[in-house]
């Protein structure tokens, strides 16, 4: 079995040496056990501003497993991961994607390989708990998965982008043409046999998280709007409710006027104007998000540009 491990990297010079050391030791162990025959460790530099690419070039000279892809500019984690998957699709039997920060437990990679040999085309790495996360990060992450499921998006709870995909599954995934990338949702659409392996997430070895709150919110919006039209239906329902309430208010106002009970006031007028105005702007924002995605899709621009490989 030929295996590739794809690692998207953005400003990861602080962890790459240790990541390479641990993954190389794991590869040696898997080869010694006869689990795999060969393995490539594919680092994808997503336009890093530090010495990440220089370090990848040095590691490639020192380590027989290391391959490197340098993207021309920063395109984001999902596109960088896609570049690594596309590069590896014809070069191996299965691909494992993992982040460079060593928070995902690499020891379960052996379980992923075993599941693949048992006939699974996709093996998801799923976190057991989130003890290493801050309370706020834990709350927002769990809220994200709950919201996605309520919106009808089919994703694996507590799974990020640590997974194994077979060559067949990867090539089928490459047929998806969209530019609005949410890979963990796209993989679930393949329909092949899947399995899950569970692990405890570790503390980050070094460096800083590449997913602050702003990026997490953007990622959530991308995931929901790429796989669900539920927000549009919510707008429709909300519009219907407001319409019914306005009809009731109109009847009440007419009856009050006929009975001579009307009093000129500004409070109700002010509240209603602000409420309706805010609702309209919010609705336009949600609709605009979908229109923006259509705009990006129809242009069909390349997902990324490769500057060099080693």
Buried (B, 14 or more C-beta within 10 A) or exposed (E): BBBBBBBBBBBBBBBBBBBBEBBBEBBEBBBEEEBBEBBBBBBBBBBBEBBBBEBBBBBBEEBEBBBBBBBEEBBBBBBBBBBBBBBBBEBBBBBBBBBBBBBBBBEBBBBBBBBBEEEBBBBBBBBEEBEBBEEEBBEBBBEBBEEBEEBEBEBBEBBBBBBBBBBBBBBBBEEEEEBBBBBBBBBBEBEBBBBBBBBBBBEBBBBEEBBEEEEBEEBBBBBBBBBBEBBBEEBEEEEEEBEEEEEEEEEEEEEEEEEEEEEEEEEEEEEEEEEEEEBEEEBEEBEEBBEEBEEEEEEEEEBBEBEEEB
